[in-house]
Amino acid sequence: MLEIRNVTKVFNPGTVNEKLALDHFSLTLEDGDFVTVIGGNGAGKSTMMNAIAGVWPVDEGQILIDQVDVTRLAEHRRARFLGRVFQDPMTGTAGTMGIEENLALAKRRGARRFLGAGITRKEREEYRELLKILDLGLEERMTTKVELLSGGQRQAVTLLMATLQKPKLLLLDEHTAALDPKTAAKVLETTDYIVNKDKLTTLMITHNMKDAITHGNRLIMLMDGKIILDIRGEEKKKLTVEDLLHKFEAASGEEFANDKAILG
């Protein structure tokens, strides 16, 4: 479903601020894979995510989604393949519009628009059933402006919007980092439910090692723009935070020191 082939990205080339963010980076995801991504600051996690989304062009290599080469496609053109949830709960929704209006926008994404009725009764019932999945009572507040929701509620709605059309690839960019632990756990529970129900191929960046181990069927760790650990199957199921730290030290030759990381 996703192939990243020898992708290189350098920021500020030829200057004192030159930074090699991705170094001949390669990664393949099979259909239905749920891969968690972890690494220190500057490891290349967000750069990888933005390369997939087409935020800027890569310097070398190829990116294919469902066997379609999207390497040279503009961000808005490859968006039809992707669903994305960002770290900031204020991103990804229209705050001054109601919950049902935001879901309607997501439902019509990529489709031709016509003058006519806004939200049909059938759609409204569909959105009500979707919101019930969240178990947050939002199905009774469908006309509430999204800007009035809490961060966790808004992030949960954004997750529904990103997956409403069952994207080829779901990108979760530290989507629980700005939430309190209880709310983050609820959003992750919802994430697991939606990803498993729709068998979505998913990449989830997290700063929490315990979450990286608990969720998904595969874990990769980045360092200096490369994958230094790739753990899956039974090995991942038996993995502990201590095991992961030992593996990192063995692969990198140094201790994992990142003040942003939560070890669990």
Short mmCIF file of the C-alpha atoms (twelve columns), coordinates in Angstrom:
data_MODEL
# 
_entry.id   MODEL 
# 
loop_
_atom_site.group_PDB 
_atom_site.id 
_atom_site.type_symbol 
_atom_site.label_atom_id 
_atom_site.label_alt_id 
_atom_site.label_comp_id 
_atom_site.label_asym_id 
_atom_site.label_seq_id 
_atom_site.Cartn_x 
_atom_site.Cartn_y 
_atom_site.Cartn_z 
_atom_site.pdbx_PDB_model_num 
ATOM 1   C CA . MET A 1   0.000   0.000   0.000  1 
ATOM 2   C CA . LEU A 2   2.969   2.319   0.629  1 
ATOM 3   C CA . GLU A 3   6.451   2.147   -0.850 1 
ATOM 4   C CA . ILE A 4   9.118   4.698   -0.025 1 
ATOM 5   C CA . ARG A 5   12.174  3.977   -2.137 1 
ATOM 6   C CA . ASN A 6   15.547  5.522   -1.286 1 
ATOM 7   C CA . VAL A 7   14.115  8.940   -0.448 1 
ATOM 8   C CA . THR A 8   16.542  11.702  0.480  1 
ATOM 9   C CA . LYS A 9   15.591  15.134  1.776  1 
ATOM 10  C CA . VAL A 10  18.065  17.897  2.650  1 
ATOM 11  C CA . PHE A 11  16.951  21.178  4.154  1 
ATOM 12  C CA . ASN A 12  18.941  24.394  3.565  1 
ATOM 13  C CA . PRO A 13  21.511  22.691  1.286  1 
ATOM 14  C CA . GLY A 14  24.833  24.450  0.903  1 
ATOM 15  C CA . THR A 15  24.361  26.593  4.026  1 
ATOM 16  C CA . VAL A 16  25.589  26.407  7.611  1 
ATOM 17  C CA . ASN A 17  22.092  25.198  8.495  1 
ATOM 18  C CA . GLU A 18  22.174  22.233  6.110  1 
ATOM 19  C CA . LYS A 19  20.287  19.284  7.577  1 
ATOM 20  C CA . LEU A 20  20.062  15.786  6.096  1 
ATOM 21  C CA . ALA A 21  16.563  14.869  7.283  1 
ATOM 22  C CA . LEU A 22  16.014  11.653  5.297  1 
ATOM 23  C CA . ASP A 23  19.019  9.609   4.180  1 
ATOM 24  C CA . HIS A 24  18.125  7.180   1.360  1 
ATOM 25  C CA . PHE A 25  15.074  6.254   3.405  1 
ATOM 26  C CA . SER A 26  13.090  3.151   2.398  1 
ATOM 27  C CA . LEU A 27  9.910   1.695   3.900  1 
ATOM 28  C CA . THR A 28  7.198   -0.676  2.635  1 
ATOM 29  C CA . LEU A 29  3.764   -1.082  4.219  1 
ATOM 30  C CA . GLU A 30  1.488   -3.940  3.261  1 
ATOM 31  C CA . ASP A 31  -2.250  -3.438  2.947  1 
ATOM 32  C CA . GLY A 32  -3.697  -3.259  6.485  1 
ATOM 33  C CA . ASP A 33  -0.399  -2.673  8.300  1 
ATOM 34  C CA . PHE A 34  -0.614  -0.444  11.396 1 
ATOM 35  C CA . VAL A 35  2.908   0.852   11.974 1 
ATOM 36  C CA . THR A 36  3.922   2.959   14.959 1 
ATOM 37  C CA . VAL A 37  6.894   5.284   14.528 1 
ATOM 38  C CA . ILE A 38  9.175   6.506   17.290 1 
ATOM 39  C CA . GLY A 39  12.495  8.319   17.486 1 
ATOM 40  C CA . GLY A 40  14.312  11.239  19.086 1 
ATOM 41  C CA . ASN A 41  13.979  14.878  18.107 1 
ATOM 42  C CA . GLY A 42  15.313  15.394  14.589 1 
ATOM 43  C CA . ALA A 43  15.199  11.670  13.776 1 
ATOM 44  C CA . GLY A 44  13.149  12.290  10.628 1 
ATOM 45  C CA . LYS A 45  9.651   11.249  11.756 1 
ATOM 46  C CA . SER A 46  7.748   14.373  10.697 1 
ATOM 47  C CA . THR A 47  9.931   14.759  7.615  1 
ATOM 48  C CA . MET A 48  8.922   11.259  6.527  1 
ATOM 49  C CA . MET A 49  5.233   12.051  7.133  1 
ATOM 50  C CA . ASN A 50  5.435   15.320  5.194  1 
ATOM 51  C CA . ALA A 51  7.264   13.596  2.343  1 
ATOM 52  C CA . ILE A 52  4.399   11.115  2.029  1 
ATOM 53  C CA . ALA A 53  1.804   13.901  2.163  1 
ATOM 54  C CA . GLY A 54  3.663   16.005  -0.413 1 
ATOM 55  C CA . VAL A 55  4.178   19.053  1.791  1 
ATOM 56  C CA . TRP A 56  7.397   19.626  -0.158 1 
ATOM 57  C CA . PRO A 57  9.256   17.717  -2.910 1 
ATOM 58  C CA . VAL A 58  11.890  15.137  -2.062 1 
ATOM 59  C CA . ASP A 59  15.401  15.464  -3.478 1 
ATOM 60  C CA . GLU A 60  15.798  11.846  -4.511 1 
ATOM 61  C CA . GLY A 61  13.777  8.619   -4.552 1 
ATOM 62  C CA . GLN A 62  10.176  7.576   -5.128 1 
ATOM 63  C CA . ILE A 63  6.951   7.380   -3.136 1 
ATOM 64  C CA . LEU A 64  4.160   5.036   -4.257 1 
ATOM 65  C CA . ILE A 65  0.706   4.688   -2.698 1 
ATOM 66  C CA . ASP A 66  -1.271  1.646   -3.786 1 
ATOM 67  C CA . GLN A 67  1.211   1.227   -6.672 1 
ATOM 68  C CA . VAL A 68  0.621   4.787   -7.923 1 
ATOM 69  C CA . ASP A 69  3.767   6.928   -8.142 1 
ATOM 70  C CA . VAL A 70  2.882   10.132  -6.281 1 
ATOM 71  C CA . THR A 71  6.431   11.464  -6.002 1 
ATOM 72  C CA . ARG A 72  5.799   14.462  -8.251 1 
ATOM 73  C CA . LEU A 73  2.141   14.986  -7.382 1 
ATOM 74  C CA . ALA A 74  1.268   18.229  -5.599 1 
ATOM 75  C CA . GLU A 75  0.008   17.981  -2.027 1 
ATOM 76  C CA . HIS A 76  -3.633  18.651  -2.949 1 
ATOM 77  C CA . ARG A 77  -3.575  16.003  -5.703 1 
ATOM 78  C CA . ARG A 78  -2.221  13.188  -3.547 1 
ATOM 79  C CA . ALA A 79  -4.608  14.148  -0.714 1 
ATOM 80  C CA . ARG A 80  -7.249  11.870  -2.270 1 
ATOM 81  C CA . PHE A 81  -5.146  8.882   -1.194 1 
ATOM 82  C CA . LEU A 82  -4.642  10.083  2.368  1 
ATOM 83  C CA . GLY A 83  -6.331  10.795  5.671  1 
ATOM 84  C CA . ARG A 84  -4.313  12.784  8.181  1 
ATOM 85  C CA . VAL A 85  -4.699  13.820  11.807 1 
ATOM 86  C CA . PHE A 86  -2.276  16.356  13.240 1 
ATOM 87  C CA . GLN A 87  -0.944  16.954  16.740 1 
ATOM 88  C CA . ASP A 88  -2.877  20.203  17.175 1 
ATOM 89  C CA . PRO A 89  -6.588  19.473  17.862 1 
ATOM 90  C CA . MET A 90  -7.395  22.825  16.200 1 
ATOM 91  C CA . THR A 91  -6.037  21.606  12.870 1 
ATOM 92  C CA . GLY A 92  -8.143  19.649  10.411 1 
ATOM 93  C CA . THR A 93  -11.570 21.048  11.259 1 
ATOM 94  C CA . ALA A 94  -13.532 24.229  10.561 1 
ATOM 95  C CA . GLY A 95  -14.049 25.613  14.044 1 
ATOM 96  C CA . THR A 96  -16.927 27.956  13.241 1 
ATOM 97  C CA . MET A 97  -18.960 25.178  11.624 1 
ATOM 98  C CA . GLY A 98  -21.011 22.510  13.373 1 
ATOM 99  C CA . ILE A 99  -19.953 18.897  13.918 1 
ATOM 100 C CA . GLU A 100 -22.338 17.598  11.247 1 
ATOM 101 C CA . GLU A 101 -21.185 20.278  8.801  1 
ATOM 102 C CA . ASN A 102 -17.556 19.253  9.283  1 
ATOM 103 C CA . LEU A 103 -18.459 15.614  8.694  1 
ATOM 104 C CA . ALA A 104 -20.386 16.620  5.571  1 
ATOM 105 C CA . LEU A 105 -17.311 18.437  4.247  1 
ATOM 106 C CA . ALA A 106 -15.244 15.298  4.815  1 
ATOM 107 C CA . LYS A 107 -17.926 13.162  3.138  1 
ATOM 108 C CA . ARG A 108 -17.827 15.364  0.027  1 
ATOM 109 C CA . ARG A 109 -14.069 15.537  -0.162 1 
ATOM 110 C CA . GLY A 110 -12.922 15.187  -3.764 1 
ATOM 111 C CA . ALA A 111 -16.478 15.094  -5.097 1 
ATOM 112 C CA . ARG A 112 -18.129 17.625  -7.410 1 
ATOM 113 C CA . ARG A 113 -20.173 20.219  -5.532 1 
ATOM 114 C CA . PHE A 114 -23.630 21.411  -6.543 1 
ATOM 115 C CA . LEU A 115 -26.045 24.021  -5.302 1 
ATOM 116 C CA . GLY A 116 -28.780 22.318  -3.347 1 
ATOM 117 C CA . ALA A 117 -29.699 20.866  0.016  1 
ATOM 118 C CA . GLY A 118 -26.858 20.861  2.528  1 
ATOM 119 C CA . ILE A 119 -27.114 17.716  4.664  1 
ATOM 120 C CA . THR A 120 -29.705 15.082  3.880  1 
ATOM 121 C CA . ARG A 121 -31.658 13.179  6.531  1 
ATOM 122 C CA . LYS A 122 -29.864 9.977   5.515  1 
ATOM 123 C CA . GLU A 123 -26.464 11.623  5.963  1 
ATOM 124 C CA . ARG A 124 -27.476 13.031  9.327  1 
ATOM 125 C CA . GLU A 125 -28.380 9.544   10.547 1 
ATOM 126 C CA . GLU A 126 -25.066 8.206   9.224  1 
ATOM 127 C CA . TYR A 127 -23.146 10.900  11.132 1 
ATOM 128 C CA . ARG A 128 -25.159 10.208  14.281 1 
ATOM 129 C CA . GLU A 129 -24.192 6.520   14.163 1 
ATOM 130 C CA . LEU A 130 -20.551 7.412   13.532 1 
ATOM 131 C CA . LEU A 131 -20.449 9.770   16.497 1 
ATOM 132 C CA . LYS A 132 -21.887 7.075   18.759 1 
ATOM 133 C CA . ILE A 133 -18.650 5.129   18.197 1 
ATOM 134 C CA . LEU A 134 -16.790 7.819   20.137 1 
ATOM 135 C CA . ASP A 135 -18.969 7.383   23.248 1 
ATOM 136 C CA . LEU A 136 -18.643 11.106  23.981 1 
ATOM 137 C CA . GLY A 137 -22.288 12.099  23.622 1 
ATOM 138 C CA . LEU A 138 -21.547 14.141  20.493 1 
ATOM 139 C CA . GLU A 139 -24.382 12.493  18.581 1 
ATOM 140 C CA . GLU A 140 -26.674 14.704  20.672 1 
ATOM 141 C CA . ARG A 141 -24.658 17.852  19.855 1 
ATOM 142 C CA . MET A 142 -24.353 17.604  16.083 1 
ATOM 143 C CA . THR A 143 -25.045 21.303  15.462 1 
ATOM 144 C CA . THR A 144 -22.510 22.442  18.089 1 
ATOM 145 C CA . LYS A 145 -19.636 24.469  16.646 1 
ATOM 146 C CA . VAL A 146 -16.435 22.442  16.687 1 
ATOM 147 C CA . GLU A 147 -14.498 25.322  18.277 1 
ATOM 148 C CA . LEU A 148 -16.597 24.817  21.436 1 
ATOM 149 C CA . LEU A 149 -15.442 21.207  21.874 1 
ATOM 150 C CA . SER A 150 -12.619 20.111  24.145 1 
ATOM 151 C CA . GLY A 151 -9.300  19.152  22.583 1 
ATOM 152 C CA . GLY A 152 -10.037 15.441  22.910 1 
ATOM 153 C CA . GLN A 153 -13.537 15.767  21.466 1 
ATOM 154 C CA . ARG A 154 -12.213 17.777  18.552 1 
ATOM 155 C CA . GLN A 155 -9.418  15.300  17.885 1 
ATOM 156 C CA . ALA A 156 -11.933 12.435  17.916 1 
ATOM 157 C CA . VAL A 157 -14.100 14.267  15.357 1 
ATOM 158 C CA . THR A 158 -11.004 14.929  13.230 1 
ATOM 159 C CA . LEU A 159 -10.223 11.210  13.311 1 
ATOM 160 C CA . LEU A 160 -13.723 10.431  12.041 1 
ATOM 161 C CA . MET A 161 -13.339 13.028  9.289  1 
ATOM 162 C CA . ALA A 162 -9.960  11.640  8.197  1 
ATOM 163 C CA . THR A 163 -11.330 8.098   7.909  1 
ATOM 164 C CA . LEU A 164 -14.846 8.791   6.623  1 
ATOM 165 C CA . GLN A 165 -13.893 7.936   3.034  1 
ATOM 166 C CA . LYS A 166 -11.578 5.063   4.023  1 
ATOM 167 C CA . PRO A 167 -8.273  6.466   2.732  1 
ATOM 168 C CA . LYS A 168 -5.592  4.296   1.186  1 
ATOM 169 C CA . LEU A 169 -3.251  5.472   3.937  1 
ATOM 170 C CA . LEU A 170 -3.990  7.058   7.319  1 
ATOM 171 C CA . LEU A 171 -1.299  9.354   8.743  1 
ATOM 172 C CA . LEU A 172 -1.434  10.062  12.485 1 
ATOM 173 C CA . ASP A 173 1.120   12.732  13.365 1 
ATOM 174 C CA . GLU A 174 1.424   12.566  17.178 1 
ATOM 175 C CA . HIS A 175 -2.347  12.980  17.283 1 
ATOM 176 C CA . THR A 176 -2.579  12.428  21.055 1 
ATOM 177 C CA . ALA A 177 0.479   14.440  22.144 1 
ATOM 178 C CA . ALA A 178 -1.508  17.561  23.089 1 
ATOM 179 C CA . LEU A 179 -4.103  15.639  25.132 1 
ATOM 180 C CA . ASP A 180 -4.190  14.648  28.785 1 
ATOM 181 C CA . PRO A 181 -3.473  10.944  29.453 1 
ATOM 182 C CA . LYS A 182 -7.116  9.921   29.988 1 
ATOM 183 C CA . THR A 183 -8.314  11.691  26.834 1 
ATOM 184 C CA . ALA A 184 -5.326  10.402  24.841 1 
ATOM 185 C CA . ALA A 185 -6.193  6.836   25.869 1 
ATOM 186 C CA . LYS A 186 -9.779  7.339   24.666 1 
ATOM 187 C CA . VAL A 187 -8.647  8.720   21.299 1 
ATOM 188 C CA . LEU A 188 -6.212  5.809   20.887 1 
ATOM 189 C CA . GLU A 189 -8.987  3.341   21.735 1 
ATOM 190 C CA . THR A 190 -11.131 4.939   19.022 1 
ATOM 191 C CA . THR A 191 -8.170  4.863   16.630 1 
ATOM 192 C CA . ASP A 192 -7.724  1.124   17.157 1 
ATOM 193 C CA . TYR A 193 -11.433 0.510   16.620 1 
ATOM 194 C CA . ILE A 194 -11.629 2.470   13.350 1 
ATOM 195 C CA . VAL A 195 -8.343  1.149   11.948 1 
ATOM 196 C CA . ASN A 196 -9.268  -2.462  12.716 1 
ATOM 197 C CA . LYS A 197 -12.900 -2.127  11.557 1 
ATOM 198 C CA . ASP A 198 -11.969 -0.642  8.183  1 
ATOM 199 C CA . LYS A 199 -8.595  -2.446  7.901  1 
ATOM 200 C CA . LEU A 200 -6.848  0.867   7.220  1 
ATOM 201 C CA . THR A 201 -3.153  0.970   6.420  1 
ATOM 202 C CA . THR A 202 -1.827  3.347   9.075  1 
ATOM 203 C CA . LEU A 203 1.347   5.179   10.100 1 
ATOM 204 C CA . MET A 204 1.268   6.615   13.626 1 
ATOM 205 C CA . ILE A 205 4.035   8.807   14.996 1 
ATOM 206 C CA . THR A 206 4.092   8.829   18.782 1 
ATOM 207 C CA . HIS A 207 6.390   10.153  21.491 1 
ATOM 208 C CA . ASN A 208 5.162   7.496   23.922 1 
ATOM 209 C CA . MET A 209 7.125   4.239   23.830 1 
ATOM 210 C CA . LYS A 210 4.398   2.327   25.648 1 
ATOM 211 C CA . ASP A 211 1.812   3.429   23.070 1 
ATOM 212 C CA . ALA A 212 4.189   2.509   20.244 1 
ATOM 213 C CA . ILE A 213 4.466   -1.000  21.676 1 
ATOM 214 C CA . THR A 214 0.779   -1.447  22.553 1 
ATOM 215 C CA . HIS A 215 -0.741  -0.311  19.262 1 
ATOM 216 C CA . GLY A 216 -0.272  -1.649  15.756 1 
ATOM 217 C CA . ASN A 217 1.334   -4.774  14.340 1 
ATOM 218 C CA . ARG A 218 4.732   -3.242  13.635 1 
ATOM 219 C CA . LEU A 219 7.083   -0.680  15.224 1 
ATOM 220 C CA . ILE A 220 9.889   1.248   13.570 1 
ATOM 221 C CA . MET A 221 12.409  3.554   15.214 1 
ATOM 222 C CA . LEU A 222 14.162  6.323   13.276 1 
ATOM 223 C CA . MET A 223 17.518  7.960   13.866 1 
ATOM 224 C CA . ASP A 224 19.344  10.439  11.618 1 
ATOM 225 C CA . GLY A 225 16.850  9.955   8.799  1 
ATOM 226 C CA . LYS A 226 17.099  6.167   8.716  1 
ATOM 227 C CA . ILE A 227 15.232  3.198   10.191 1 
ATOM 228 C CA . ILE A 228 17.400  1.585   12.856 1 
ATOM 229 C CA . LEU A 229 14.770  -0.764  14.313 1 
ATOM 230 C CA . ASP A 230 11.903  -2.616  12.631 1 
ATOM 231 C CA . ILE A 231 9.986   -4.886  15.006 1 
ATOM 232 C CA . ARG A 232 6.879   -6.869  14.113 1 
ATOM 233 C CA . GLY A 233 4.862   -10.013 14.755 1 
ATOM 234 C CA . GLU A 234 5.460   -12.049 17.902 1 
ATOM 235 C CA . GLU A 235 8.587   -10.064 18.730 1 
ATOM 236 C CA . LYS A 236 6.523   -6.882  18.989 1 
ATOM 237 C CA . LYS A 237 3.779   -8.548  21.035 1 
ATOM 238 C CA . LYS A 238 6.350   -9.568  23.674 1 
ATOM 239 C CA . LEU A 239 8.214   -6.254  23.598 1 
ATOM 240 C CA . THR A 240 8.609   -4.101  26.717 1 
ATOM 241 C CA . VAL A 241 9.853   -0.536  27.075 1 
ATOM 242 C CA . GLU A 242 13.092  -1.872  28.598 1 
ATOM 243 C CA . ASP A 243 13.543  -4.246  25.647 1 
ATOM 244 C CA . LEU A 244 13.015  -1.361  23.235 1 
ATOM 245 C CA . LEU A 245 15.599  0.803   25.003 1 
ATOM 246 C CA . HIS A 246 18.133  -2.035  24.925 1 
ATOM 247 C CA . LYS A 247 17.477  -2.615  21.227 1 
ATOM 248 C CA . PHE A 248 17.925  1.085   20.510 1 
ATOM 249 C CA . GLU A 249 21.245  1.164   22.356 1 
ATOM 250 C CA . ALA A 250 22.444  -1.936  20.513 1 
ATOM 251 C CA . ALA A 251 21.419  -0.549  17.101 1 
ATOM 252 C CA . SER A 252 22.648  3.018   17.610 1 
ATOM 253 C CA . GLY A 253 25.565  2.614   19.982 1 
ATOM 254 C CA . GLU A 254 24.179  5.260   22.327 1 
ATOM 255 C CA . GLU A 255 21.521  5.784   24.981 1 
ATOM 256 C CA . PHE A 256 18.067  7.014   24.040 1 
ATOM 257 C CA . ALA A 257 18.042  10.564  25.428 1 
ATOM 258 C CA . ASN A 258 15.047  12.639  24.408 1 
ATOM 259 C CA . ASP A 259 13.284  14.927  26.866 1 
ATOM 260 C CA . LYS A 260 10.101  14.726  24.778 1 
ATOM 261 C CA . ALA A 261 9.776   10.959  24.913 1 
ATOM 262 C CA . ILE A 262 7.516   9.325   27.447 1 
ATOM 263 C CA . LEU A 263 8.783   5.894   28.296 1 
ATOM 264 C CA . GLY A 264 5.549   4.647   29.830 1 
# 
